[in-house]
Amino acid sequence: MTTLTGVSSQSCTVRPLALADIRGRATITPAEASDLLGMGMQQTYTALKDGSLPSLRLSRRILVPVPALLRLLGEVTDDAD
């Protein structure tokens, strides 16, 4: 997933998701994690399944907790899980 900047679809630019975009959020989607990490979706779901990428399962929905992901990436976080 990418972040759109600009006013209209004709003048918008697409940029990759960055760490600054997820700070302050509790969770992100697997697609956002894939974009952030520069991984394909199949590789992302494999990492979620084998536990190398932290995840939460809420019913059928899979989410990636941002504080755990930031710790995995070596980023300092004050948030508690």
Biopython code that builds the backbone (N, CA, C, O; Angstrom):
import numpy as np
from Bio.PDB.StructureBuilder import StructureBuilder

atoms = [
    (1, "MET", "N", (0.850, -1.161, 0.000)),
    (1, "MET", "CA", (0.000, 0.000, 0.000)),
    (1, "MET", "C", (0.892, 1.218, 0.000)),
    (1, "MET", "O", (1.962, 1.210, 0.609)),
    (2, "THR", "N", (0.473, 2.240, -0.661)),
    (2, "THR", "CA", (1.245, 3.470, -0.737)),
    (2, "THR", "C", (0.421, 4.627, -0.218)),
    (2, "THR", "O", (-0.806, 4.551, -0.140)),
    (3, "THR", "N", (1.091, 5.671, 0.128)),
    (3, "THR", "CA", (0.432, 6.873, 0.618)),
    (3, "THR", "C", (0.326, 7.862, -0.528)),
    (3, "THR", "O", (1.305, 8.126, -1.227)),
    (4, "LEU", "N", (-0.858, 8.403, -0.713)),
    (4, "LEU", "CA", (-1.071, 9.377, -1.776)),
    (4, "LEU", "C", (-0.925, 10.779, -1.208)),
    (4, "LEU", "O", (-1.423, 11.085, -0.125)),
    (5, "THR", "N", (-0.240, 11.612, -1.952)),
    (5, "THR", "CA", (-0.141, 13.020, -1.568)),
    (5, "THR", "C", (-0.597, 13.844, -2.753)),
    (5, "THR", "O", (-0.395, 13.444, -3.899)),
    (6, "GLY", "N", (-1.191, 14.957, -2.504)),
    (6, "GLY", "CA", (-1.682, 15.796, -3.587)),
    (6, "GLY", "C", (-3.157, 16.086, -3.426)),
    (6, "GLY", "O", (-3.782, 15.633, -2.467)),
    (7, "VAL", "N", (-3.718, 16.843, -4.362)),
    (7, "VAL", "CA", (-5.098, 17.291, -4.256)),
    (7, "VAL", "C", (-6.050, 16.433, -5.064)),
    (7, "VAL", "O", (-7.096, 16.034, -4.551)),
    (8, "SER", "N", (-5.729, 16.142, -6.284)),
    (8, "SER", "CA", (-6.620, 15.349, -7.120)),
    (8, "SER", "C", (-5.868, 14.152, -7.670)),
    (8, "SER", "O", (-4.642, 14.088, -7.590)),
    (9, "SER", "N", (-6.603, 13.209, -8.226)),
    (9, "SER", "CA", (-5.964, 12.015, -8.764)),
    (9, "SER", "C", (-5.062, 12.341, -9.941)),
    (9, "SER", "O", (-4.154, 11.571, -10.254)),
    (10, "GLN", "N", (-5.295, 13.466, -10.598)),
    (10, "GLN", "CA", (-4.453, 13.855, -11.724)),
    (10, "GLN", "C", (-3.124, 14.451, -11.272)),
    (10, "GLN", "O", (-2.133, 14.382, -11.999)),
    (11, "SER", "N", (-3.100, 15.040, -10.069)),
    (11, "SER", "CA", (-1.881, 15.704, -9.630)),
    (11, "SER", "C", (-1.233, 15.015, -8.435)),
    (11, "SER", "O", (-0.323, 15.584, -7.833)),
    (12, "CYS", "N", (-1.667, 13.817, -8.071)),
    (12, "CYS", "CA", (-1.109, 13.171, -6.897)),
    (12, "CYS", "C", (0.165, 12.412, -7.241)),
    (12, "CYS", "O", (0.354, 11.938, -8.362)),
    (13, "THR", "N", (1.024, 12.315, -6.246)),
    (13, "THR", "CA", (2.230, 11.522, -6.391)),
    (13, "THR", "C", (2.153, 10.376, -5.397)),
    (13, "THR", "O", (1.592, 10.525, -4.311)),
    (14, "VAL", "N", (2.699, 9.266, -5.757)),
    (14, "VAL", "CA", (2.658, 8.087, -4.902)),
    (14, "VAL", "C", (4.034, 7.885, -4.303)),
    (14, "VAL", "O", (5.038, 7.888, -5.014)),
    (15, "ARG", "N", (4.075, 7.709, -2.981)),
    (15, "ARG", "CA", (5.346, 7.440, -2.332)),
    (15, "ARG", "C", (5.188, 6.216, -1.436)),
    (15, "ARG", "O", (4.094, 5.957, -0.934)),
    (16, "PRO", "N", (6.252, 5.471, -1.231)),
    (16, "PRO", "CA", (6.172, 4.293, -0.375)),
    (16, "PRO", "C", (5.862, 4.677, 1.071)),
    (16, "PRO", "O", (6.181, 5.781, 1.512)),
    (17, "LEU", "N", (5.250, 3.772, 1.787)),
    (17, "LEU", "CA", (4.968, 3.963, 3.203)),
    (17, "LEU", "C", (6.295, 4.050, 3.955)),
    (17, "LEU", "O", (7.222, 3.296, 3.659)),
    (18, "ALA", "N", (6.394, 4.958, 4.920)),
    (18, "ALA", "CA", (7.616, 5.151, 5.702)),
    (18, "ALA", "C", (7.316, 4.958, 7.187)),
    (18, "ALA", "O", (6.156, 4.980, 7.599)),
    (19, "LEU", "N", (8.354, 4.770, 7.979)),
    (19, "LEU", "CA", (8.180, 4.598, 9.417)),
    (19, "LEU", "C", (7.421, 5.771, 10.033)),
    (19, "LEU", "O", (6.609, 5.572, 10.937)),
    (20, "ALA", "N", (7.670, 6.972, 9.565)),
    (20, "ALA", "CA", (6.981, 8.151, 10.100)),
    (20, "ALA", "C", (5.471, 8.064, 9.889)),
    (20, "ALA", "O", (4.702, 8.628, 10.668)),
    (21, "ASP", "N", (5.043, 7.357, 8.837)),
    (21, "ASP", "CA", (3.614, 7.226, 8.538)),
    (21, "ASP", "C", (2.885, 6.315, 9.521)),
    (21, "ASP", "O", (1.671, 6.432, 9.687)),
    (22, "ILE", "N", (3.617, 5.407, 10.177)),
    (22, "ILE", "CA", (2.939, 4.442, 11.050)),
    (22, "ILE", "C", (3.092, 4.769, 12.530)),
    (22, "ILE", "O", (2.401, 4.187, 13.367)),
    (23, "ARG", "N", (3.980, 5.684, 12.857)),
    (23, "ARG", "CA", (4.150, 6.049, 14.279)),
    (23, "ARG", "C", (2.832, 6.588, 14.821)),
    (23, "ARG", "O", (2.153, 7.378, 14.164)),
    (24, "GLY", "N", (2.481, 6.155, 16.020)),
    (24, "GLY", "CA", (1.243, 6.597, 16.633)),
    (24, "GLY", "C", (0.059, 5.693, 16.315)),
    (24, "GLY", "O", (-0.995, 5.822, 16.938)),
    (25, "ARG", "N", (0.212, 4.791, 15.368)),
    (25, "ARG", "CA", (-0.861, 3.841, 15.057)),
    (25, "ARG", "C", (-0.657, 2.578, 15.881)),
    (25, "ARG", "O", (0.476, 2.217, 16.199)),
    (26, "ALA", "N", (-1.736, 1.913, 16.223)),
    (26, "ALA", "CA", (-1.646, 0.670, 16.991)),
    (26, "ALA", "C", (-1.290, -0.505, 16.087)),
    (26, "ALA", "O", (-0.488, -1.359, 16.464)),
    (27, "THR", "N", (-1.881, -0.551, 14.898)),
    (27, "THR", "CA", (-1.651, -1.665, 13.988)),
    (27, "THR", "C", (-1.599, -1.173, 12.547)),
    (27, "THR", "O", (-2.029, -0.065, 12.227)),
    (28, "ILE", "N", (-1.053, -2.039, 11.686)),
    (28, "ILE", "CA", (-1.100, -1.809, 10.244)),
    (28, "ILE", "C", (-1.528, -3.118, 9.592)),
    (28, "ILE", "O", (-1.475, -4.179, 10.214)),
    (29, "THR", "N", (-1.945, -3.036, 8.358)),
    (29, "THR", "CA", (-2.364, -4.225, 7.625)),
    (29, "THR", "C", (-1.143, -4.964, 7.080)),
    (29, "THR", "O", (-0.063, -4.383, 6.969)),
    (30, "PRO", "N", (-1.309, -6.227, 6.744)),
    (30, "PRO", "CA", (-0.206, -6.945, 6.097)),
    (30, "PRO", "C", (0.267, -6.258, 4.809)),
    (30, "PRO", "O", (1.462, -6.261, 4.515)),
    (31, "ALA", "N", (-0.646, -5.677, 4.050)),
    (31, "ALA", "CA", (-0.258, -4.975, 2.825)),
    (31, "ALA", "C", (0.618, -3.764, 3.144)),
    (31, "ALA", "O", (1.588, -3.498, 2.436)),
    (32, "GLU", "N", (0.280, -3.027, 4.212)),
    (32, "GLU", "CA", (1.097, -1.884, 4.616)),
    (32, "GLU", "C", (2.463, -2.347, 5.105)),
    (32, "GLU", "O", (3.477, -1.718, 4.802)),
    (33, "ALA", "N", (2.497, -3.450, 5.864)),
    (33, "ALA", "CA", (3.773, -3.999, 6.337)),
    (33, "ALA", "C", (4.629, -4.440, 5.154)),
    (33, "ALA", "O", (5.841, -4.223, 5.141)),
    (34, "SER", "N", (4.000, -5.055, 4.171)),
    (34, "SER", "CA", (4.697, -5.489, 2.968)),
    (34, "SER", "C", (5.344, -4.312, 2.259)),
    (34, "SER", "O", (6.505, -4.381, 1.856)),
    (35, "ASP", "N", (4.598, -3.243, 2.110)),
    (35, "ASP", "CA", (5.098, -2.031, 1.451)),
    (35, "ASP", "C", (6.236, -1.413, 2.259)),
    (35, "ASP", "O", (7.270, -1.040, 1.704)),
    (36, "LEU", "N", (6.041, -1.307, 3.558)),
    (36, "LEU", "CA", (7.034, -0.708, 4.442)),
    (36, "LEU", "C", (8.347, -1.486, 4.416)),
    (36, "LEU", "O", (9.425, -0.893, 4.398)),
    (37, "LEU", "N", (8.252, -2.812, 4.413)),
    (37, "LEU", "CA", (9.437, -3.661, 4.469)),
    (37, "LEU", "C", (10.031, -3.967, 3.100)),
    (37, "LEU", "O", (11.121, -4.532, 3.008)),
    (38, "GLY", "N", (9.328, -3.601, 2.047)),
    (38, "GLY", "CA", (9.822, -3.877, 0.703)),
    (38, "GLY", "C", (9.756, -5.348, 0.352)),
    (38, "GLY", "O", (10.601, -5.861, -0.382)),
    (39, "MET", "N", (8.743, -6.028, 0.883)),
    (39, "MET", "CA", (8.566, -7.463, 0.646)),
    (39, "MET", "C", (7.324, -7.686, -0.206)),
    (39, "MET", "O", (6.425, -6.845, -0.245)),
    (40, "GLY", "N", (7.284, -8.817, -0.881)),
    (40, "GLY", "CA", (6.084, -9.205, -1.596)),
    (40, "GLY", "C", (5.046, -9.728, -0.619)),
    (40, "GLY", "O", (5.370, -10.072, 0.518)),
    (41, "MET", "N", (3.793, -9.787, -1.064)),
    (41, "MET", "CA", (2.717, -10.243, -0.182)),
    (41, "MET", "C", (2.888, -11.707, 0.223)),
    (41, "MET", "O", (2.612, -12.060, 1.369)),
    (42, "GLN", "N", (3.332, -12.555, -0.686)),
    (42, "GLN", "CA", (3.515, -13.972, -0.341)),
    (42, "GLN", "C", (4.584, -14.110, 0.743)),
    (42, "GLN", "O", (4.404, -14.862, 1.702)),
    (43, "GLN", "N", (5.678, -13.397, 0.596)),
    (43, "GLN", "CA", (6.745, -13.432, 1.593)),
    (43, "GLN", "C", (6.254, -12.857, 2.925)),
    (43, "GLN", "O", (6.618, -13.362, 3.987)),
    (44, "THR", "N", (5.443, -11.818, 2.876)),
    (44, "THR", "CA", (4.895, -11.224, 4.093)),
    (44, "THR", "C", (3.998, -12.212, 4.826)),
    (44, "THR", "O", (4.130, -12.376, 6.039)),
    (45, "TYR", "N", (3.084, -12.875, 4.111)),
    (45, "TYR", "CA", (2.202, -13.839, 4.758)),
    (45, "TYR", "C", (2.963, -15.041, 5.286)),
    (45, "TYR", "O", (2.578, -15.610, 6.307)),
    (46, "THR", "N", (4.043, -15.445, 4.609)),
    (46, "THR", "CA", (4.886, -16.531, 5.122)),
    (46, "THR", "C", (5.529, -16.109, 6.437)),
    (46, "THR", "O", (5.560, -16.891, 7.387)),
    (47, "ALA", "N", (6.047, -14.872, 6.506)),
    (47, "ALA", "CA", (6.660, -14.355, 7.730)),
    (47, "ALA", "C", (5.628, -14.226, 8.857)),
    (47, "ALA", "O", (5.952, -14.472, 10.019)),
    (48, "LEU", "N", (4.402, -13.846, 8.526)),
    (48, "LEU", "CA", (3.337, -13.780, 9.533)),
    (48, "LEU", "C", (3.015, -15.176, 10.049)),
    (48, "LEU", "O", (2.825, -15.370, 11.250)),
    (49, "LYS", "N", (2.955, -16.136, 9.154)),
    (49, "LYS", "CA", (2.603, -17.506, 9.538)),
    (49, "LYS", "C", (3.685, -18.151, 10.398)),
    (49, "LYS", "O", (3.372, -18.837, 11.372)),
    (50, "ASP", "N", (4.973, -17.936, 10.044)),
    (50, "ASP", "CA", (6.037, -18.592, 10.814)),
    (50, "ASP", "C", (6.466, -17.791, 12.046)),
    (50, "ASP", "O", (7.341, -18.229, 12.793)),
    (51, "GLY", "N", (5.861, -16.627, 12.263)),
    (51, "GLY", "CA", (6.116, -15.848, 13.467)),
    (51, "GLY", "C", (7.300, -14.900, 13.382)),
    (51, "GLY", "O", (7.587, -14.198, 14.351)),
    (52, "SER", "N", (7.992, -14.860, 12.255)),
    (52, "SER", "CA", (9.129, -13.942, 12.153)),
    (52, "SER", "C", (8.679, -12.493, 11.988)),
    (52, "SER", "O", (9.475, -11.575, 12.181)),
    (53, "LEU", "N", (7.430, -12.281, 11.638)),
    (53, "LEU", "CA", (6.813, -10.953, 11.604)),
    (53, "LEU", "C", (5.666, -10.986, 12.606)),
    (53, "LEU", "O", (4.770, -11.819, 12.474)),
    (54, "PRO", "N", (5.666, -10.092, 13.619)),
    (54, "PRO", "CA", (4.631, -10.129, 14.650)),
    (54, "PRO", "C", (3.243, -9.873, 14.074)),
    (54, "PRO", "O", (3.077, -9.086, 13.142)),
    (55, "SER", "N", (2.252, -10.553, 14.645)),
    (55, "SER", "CA", (0.889, -10.368, 14.147)),
    (55, "SER", "C", (-0.131, -10.593, 15.243)),
    (55, "SER", "O", (0.146, -11.226, 16.262)),
    (56, "LEU", "N", (-1.323, -10.056, 15.008)),
    (56, "LEU", "CA", (-2.506, -10.281, 15.838)),
    (56, "LEU", "C", (-3.588, -10.823, 14.918)),
    (56, "LEU", "O", (-3.750, -10.345, 13.795)),
    (57, "ARG", "N", (-4.315, -11.802, 15.381)),
    (57, "ARG", "CA", (-5.442, -12.299, 14.606)),
    (57, "ARG", "C", (-6.709, -11.952, 15.376)),
    (57, "ARG", "O", (-6.891, -12.369, 16.520)),
    (58, "LEU", "N", (-7.573, -11.190, 14.738)),
    (58, "LEU", "CA", (-8.867, -10.833, 15.303)),
    (58, "LEU", "C", (-9.920, -11.419, 14.376)),
    (58, "LEU", "O", (-10.194, -10.878, 13.305)),
    (59, "SER", "N", (-10.503, -12.524, 14.799)),
    (59, "SER", "CA", (-11.423, -13.272, 13.961)),
    (59, "SER", "C", (-10.667, -13.707, 12.709)),
    (59, "SER", "O", (-9.694, -14.454, 12.814)),
    (60, "ARG", "N", (-11.083, -13.264, 11.543)),
    (60, "ARG", "CA", (-10.391, -13.635, 10.305)),
    (60, "ARG", "C", (-9.383, -12.588, 9.855)),
    (60, "ARG", "O", (-8.669, -12.788, 8.872)),
    (61, "ARG", "N", (-9.326, -11.482, 10.569)),
    (61, "ARG", "CA", (-8.451, -10.373, 10.174)),
    (61, "ARG", "C", (-7.069, -10.513, 10.806)),
    (61, "ARG", "O", (-6.951, -10.829, 11.990)),
    (62, "ILE", "N", (-6.036, -10.278, 10.020)),
    (62, "ILE", "CA", (-4.660, -10.307, 10.504)),
    (62, "ILE", "C", (-4.144, -8.865, 10.513)),
    (62, "ILE", "O", (-4.278, -8.138, 9.529)),
    (63, "LEU", "N", (-3.555, -8.469, 11.640)),
    (63, "LEU", "CA", (-2.983, -7.129, 11.780)),
    (63, "LEU", "C", (-1.561, -7.241, 12.314)),
    (63, "LEU", "O", (-1.218, -8.208, 12.994)),
    (64, "VAL", "N", (-0.756, -6.267, 12.009)),
    (64, "VAL", "CA", (0.622, -6.216, 12.484)),
    (64, "VAL", "C", (0.702, -5.104, 13.529)),
    (64, "VAL", "O", (0.458, -3.942, 13.205)),
    (65, "PRO", "N", (1.044, -5.446, 14.796)),
    (65, "PRO", "CA", (1.148, -4.404, 15.823)),
    (65, "PRO", "C", (2.367, -3.522, 15.576)),
    (65, "PRO", "O", (3.488, -4.015, 15.452)),
    (66, "VAL", "N", (2.137, -2.221, 15.506)),
    (66, "VAL", "CA", (3.201, -1.271, 15.181)),
    (66, "VAL", "C", (4.318, -1.272, 16.227)),
    (66, "VAL", "O", (5.486, -1.315, 15.841)),
    (67, "PRO", "N", (4.022, -1.226, 17.537)),
    (67, "PRO", "CA", (5.138, -1.219, 18.507)),
    (67, "PRO", "C", (6.054, -2.435, 18.364)),
    (67, "PRO", "O", (7.275, -2.300, 18.442)),
    (68, "ALA", "N", (5.479, -3.616, 18.156)),
    (68, "ALA", "CA", (6.298, -4.826, 17.990)),
    (68, "ALA", "C", (7.112, -4.765, 16.698)),
    (68, "ALA", "O", (8.264, -5.197, 16.668)),
    (69, "LEU", "N", (6.522, -4.237, 15.643)),
    (69, "LEU", "CA", (7.238, -4.105, 14.373)),
    (69, "LEU", "C", (8.399, -3.112, 14.505)),
    (69, "LEU", "O", (9.490, -3.357, 13.988)),
    (70, "LEU", "N", (8.164, -2.001, 15.193)),
    (70, "LEU", "CA", (9.228, -1.017, 15.390)),
    (70, "LEU", "C", (10.374, -1.605, 16.207)),
    (70, "LEU", "O", (11.541, -1.351, 15.908)),
    (71, "ARG", "N", (10.052, -2.393, 17.240)),
    (71, "ARG", "CA", (11.104, -3.057, 18.021)),
    (71, "ARG", "C", (11.883, -4.031, 17.143)),
    (71, "ARG", "O", (13.109, -4.102, 17.231)),
    (72, "LEU", "N", (11.184, -4.775, 16.303)),
    (72, "LEU", "CA", (11.829, -5.722, 15.395)),
    (72, "LEU", "C", (12.813, -5.003, 14.474)),
    (72, "LEU", "O", (13.874, -5.534, 14.148)),
    (73, "LEU", "N", (12.452, -3.801, 14.063)),
    (73, "LEU", "CA", (13.298, -3.016, 13.167)),
    (73, "LEU", "C", (14.374, -2.216, 13.906)),
    (73, "LEU", "O", (15.163, -1.503, 13.285)),
    (74, "GLY", "N", (14.400, -2.343, 15.251)),
    (74, "GLY", "CA", (15.409, -1.641, 16.032)),
    (74, "GLY", "C", (15.077, -0.197, 16.316)),
    (74, "GLY", "O", (15.949, 0.576, 16.713)),
    (75, "GLU", "N", (13.838, 0.175, 16.120)),
    (75, "GLU", "CA", (13.388, 1.544, 16.402)),
    (75, "GLU", "C", (12.959, 1.614, 17.865)),
    (75, "GLU", "O", (12.357, 0.672, 18.380)),
    (76, "VAL", "N", (13.262, 2.710, 18.528)),
    (76, "VAL", "CA", (12.870, 2.903, 19.920)),
    (76, "VAL", "C", (11.410, 3.289, 19.968)),
    (76, "VAL", "O", (10.962, 4.144, 19.204)),
    (77, "THR", "N", (10.656, 2.655, 20.872)),
    (77, "THR", "CA", (9.245, 2.990, 21.036)),
    (77, "THR", "C", (8.905, 3.063, 22.514)),
    (77, "THR", "O", (9.388, 2.249, 23.301)),
    (78, "ASP", "N", (8.080, 4.030, 22.900)),
    (78, "ASP", "CA", (7.637, 4.182, 24.281)),
    (78, "ASP", "C", (6.304, 3.496, 24.510)),
    (78, "ASP", "O", (5.845, 3.403, 25.649)),
    (79, "ASP", "N", (5.657, 3.000, 23.419)),
    (79, "ASP", "CA", (4.341, 2.401, 23.524)),
    (79, "ASP", "C", (4.407, 1.038, 24.177)),
    (79, "ASP", "O", (5.365, 0.289, 23.986)),
    (80, "ALA", "N", (3.388, 0.724, 24.944)),
    (80, "ALA", "CA", (3.257, -0.623, 25.504)),
    (80, "ALA", "C", (2.310, -1.403, 24.620)),
    (80, "ALA", "O", (1.340, -0.851, 24.100)),
    (81, "ASP", "N", (2.588, -2.696, 24.444)),
    (81, "ASP", "CA", (1.710, -3.526, 23.603)),
    (81, "ASP", "C", (0.362, -3.723, 24.248)),
    (81, "ASP", "O", (-0.500, -4.394, 23.682)),
]
sb = StructureBuilder()
sb.init_structure("model")
sb.init_model(0)
sb.init_chain("A")
sb.init_seg("    ")
for serial, (resi, resn, name, xyz) in enumerate(atoms, 1):
    if name == "N":
        sb.init_residue(resn, " ", resi, " ")
    sb.init_atom(name, np.array(xyz, "f"), 0.0, 1.0, " ", f" {name:<3s}", serial, name[0])
structure = sb.get_structure()
